[in-house]
Amino acid sequence: MSYPVELDLDTLSGMVPLRRVVFSLGGNLGDVPETLQKAVDAIASTPDVVVTDVSSVYRTAPVGKTDQPDFYNIVLLAETMMTSDILLERMQAIETYLGRERGEHWGPRTIDIDLIRLGDRHREDEHLTLPHARAHERAFVLVPWLEADPNAELPGHGPVADLLADLDASGVERVEDLAIHLP
């Protein structure tokens, strides 16, 4: 049996397998539920990103700089073949499109999209740390992540359920009357 197109094995060897990606999204300025929905829609419409699940919405107290409004947070699960650089660039473009202004560290914002995990990829440089450097310490990331994926694991740290058991999650409150939908 012959094939009409000869396969170039060098090209195929450069392909990247699908990897599970975990995003944490949050914001505390403007119409945050609307902004979260727009962010999910934008991520879902990003070429080469397949969104698979979204958590409930959680209200949390701010971390670091506490004299600002509470945040609304969600976790979004997806699959992609993108590199971390391209994925980061696209998420920052979505943040900019949705009015994110980078100013005060840990200050109020319309939207923040953090890349928590990209498969088993490990990276640490001035642009990005994978897995996210503080995800294992943040109940506002782990609570919605565990809801969306009860078997979730954070590479280098272990099962999310175990990590969460060691944290005070009392300030992470599910918002019952608010939901973000997959497109």
C-alpha positions as CSV (number, residue, x, y, z in Angstrom):
1,M,0.0,0.0,0.0
2,S,1.4,3.4,-0.9
3,Y,0.4,6.8,0.4
4,P,0.0,9.8,-1.9
5,V,2.1,12.0,0.4
6,E,5.5,11.0,1.8
7,L,5.8,11.6,5.5
8,D,8.7,13.8,6.7
9,L,9.7,12.1,9.9
10,D,11.8,15.2,10.9
11,T,8.7,17.3,10.9
12,L,6.7,14.8,12.8
13,S,9.4,14.4,15.5
14,G,9.0,18.2,16.2
15,M,5.3,17.9,17.1
16,V,4.3,18.5,20.7
17,P,1.8,16.2,22.3
18,L,-1.4,17.5,23.8
19,R,-0.8,18.7,27.3
20,R,-3.3,19.5,30.1
21,V,-3.2,23.2,30.9
22,V,-4.6,24.8,34.1
23,F,-5.4,28.5,34.2
24,S,-6.4,30.5,37.2
25,L,-8.5,33.5,36.4
26,G,-9.5,36.3,38.8
27,G,-10.4,39.9,39.0
28,N,-11.8,42.6,41.3
29,L,-12.5,45.7,39.2
30,G,-15.5,46.4,37.0
31,D,-18.1,43.8,36.1
32,V,-15.9,40.9,37.1
33,P,-18.4,38.1,36.3
34,E,-18.8,39.5,32.8
35,T,-15.1,39.9,32.4
36,L,-14.5,36.3,33.5
37,Q,-17.0,35.1,31.0
38,K,-15.4,37.1,28.2
39,A,-12.0,35.7,29.2
40,V,-13.3,32.1,29.1
41,D,-14.8,32.8,25.7
42,A,-11.6,34.3,24.4
43,I,-9.5,31.4,25.7
44,A,-11.9,28.9,24.2
45,S,-11.7,30.7,20.8
46,T,-7.9,30.7,20.9
47,P,-6.6,28.4,18.1
48,D,-5.0,25.2,19.4
49,V,-6.6,25.5,22.8
50,V,-9.4,23.1,23.7
51,V,-11.3,24.1,26.9
52,T,-12.5,21.1,28.8
53,D,-13.9,22.4,32.1
54,V,-14.5,25.4,34.2
55,S,-15.0,25.6,38.0
56,S,-17.6,27.4,39.9
57,V,-16.9,31.0,40.8
58,Y,-15.3,31.7,44.2
59,R,-15.1,35.0,46.1
60,T,-11.8,35.4,48.0
61,A,-10.1,38.1,50.0
62,P,-7.1,39.7,48.3
63,V,-3.6,38.4,48.9
64,G,-0.6,40.6,49.5
65,K,-2.3,44.0,49.2
66,T,-5.4,43.6,51.4
67,D,-7.0,47.1,51.1
68,Q,-8.9,46.4,47.9
69,P,-12.2,44.7,46.9
70,D,-12.5,40.9,47.1
71,F,-11.7,38.9,44.1
72,Y,-13.8,36.5,42.0
73,N,-11.8,33.5,41.0
74,I,-12.2,30.5,38.7
75,V,-10.0,27.7,37.3
76,L,-10.2,26.8,33.6
77,L,-9.0,23.4,32.3
78,A,-7.9,22.9,28.7
79,E,-5.6,21.0,26.4
80,T,-3.1,22.4,24.0
81,M,-0.1,21.7,21.9
82,M,1.2,25.3,22.3
83,T,4.5,26.2,23.7
84,S,4.6,28.0,27.0
85,D,5.8,31.2,25.4
86,I,3.0,31.4,22.8
87,L,0.4,30.5,25.5
88,L,1.7,33.2,27.8
89,E,1.7,35.7,25.0
90,R,-1.9,34.9,24.1
91,M,-3.1,35.0,27.7
92,Q,-1.5,38.4,28.1
93,A,-3.1,39.6,24.9
94,I,-6.5,38.6,26.3
95,E,-5.8,40.4,29.6
96,T,-4.9,43.6,27.7
97,Y,-8.0,43.2,25.5
98,L,-10.1,43.0,28.7
99,G,-8.7,46.1,30.2
100,R,-5.9,44.8,32.4
101,E,-3.4,47.5,33.3
102,R,-0.1,46.4,34.8
103,G,0.7,48.7,37.7
104,E,0.8,48.1,41.3
105,H,2.1,44.6,42.3
106,W,-0.8,42.6,43.7
107,G,-3.1,45.6,43.2
108,P,-6.6,45.6,41.9
109,R,-7.3,44.4,38.3
110,T,-10.0,43.7,35.8
111,I,-8.6,40.3,35.0
112,D,-5.6,38.2,35.8
113,I,-4.9,35.0,33.9
114,D,-2.3,32.8,35.5
115,L,-0.8,29.8,33.8
116,I,-0.7,27.2,36.7
117,R,0.3,24.1,34.9
118,L,1.2,23.1,31.3
119,G,1.5,19.3,31.3
120,D,4.6,18.3,33.2
121,R,6.5,21.2,31.9
122,H,9.0,22.8,34.3
123,R,10.3,26.3,33.6
124,E,11.8,29.1,35.6
125,D,13.0,32.3,34.1
126,E,12.2,36.0,34.2
127,H,9.0,35.6,32.1
128,L,7.3,32.5,33.5
129,T,7.6,29.8,36.2
130,L,5.9,26.4,35.6
131,P,4.3,25.1,37.5
132,H,3.2,28.3,39.0
133,A,5.6,29.2,41.9
134,R,2.9,29.9,44.5
135,A,-0.1,27.8,43.4
136,H,0.6,25.2,46.1
137,E,0.1,28.0,48.7
138,R,-3.1,29.5,47.3
139,A,-6.4,28.1,48.4
140,F,-8.1,30.4,45.8
141,V,-6.4,28.4,43.1
142,L,-6.6,24.9,44.7
143,V,-10.3,25.0,45.8
144,P,-11.7,25.6,42.3
145,W,-9.1,23.4,40.7
146,L,-10.0,20.5,42.9
147,E,-13.7,21.0,42.1
148,A,-13.0,21.0,38.3
149,D,-10.6,18.0,38.6
150,P,-10.8,15.9,41.7
151,N,-7.7,14.0,40.7
152,A,-5.6,17.1,40.0
153,E,-1.9,17.1,40.8
154,L,0.6,19.9,40.8
155,P,3.9,18.7,39.5
156,G,6.6,18.8,42.1
157,H,4.1,19.2,44.9
158,G,1.6,16.3,44.7
159,P,-2.1,15.9,44.7
160,V,-4.1,19.1,45.0
161,A,-6.4,17.5,47.6
162,D,-3.3,16.9,49.9
163,L,-2.0,20.4,49.3
164,L,-5.4,21.9,50.1
165,A,-5.7,19.9,53.3
166,D,-2.7,21.8,54.6
167,L,-4.2,25.2,53.9
168,D,-6.8,27.4,55.5
169,A,-9.5,27.6,52.8
170,S,-12.1,29.3,55.0
171,G,-11.8,32.5,53.0
172,V,-12.6,30.9,49.7
173,E,-16.4,31.1,49.3
174,R,-18.3,29.6,46.4
175,V,-20.7,32.1,44.8
176,E,-23.9,30.1,44.4
177,D,-25.8,32.5,42.2
178,L,-23.1,33.0,39.7
179,A,-21.8,30.7,37.0
180,I,-19.3,31.0,34.1
181,H,-20.3,28.8,31.1
182,L,-18.2,27.1,28.5
183,P,-19.0,28.5,25.0
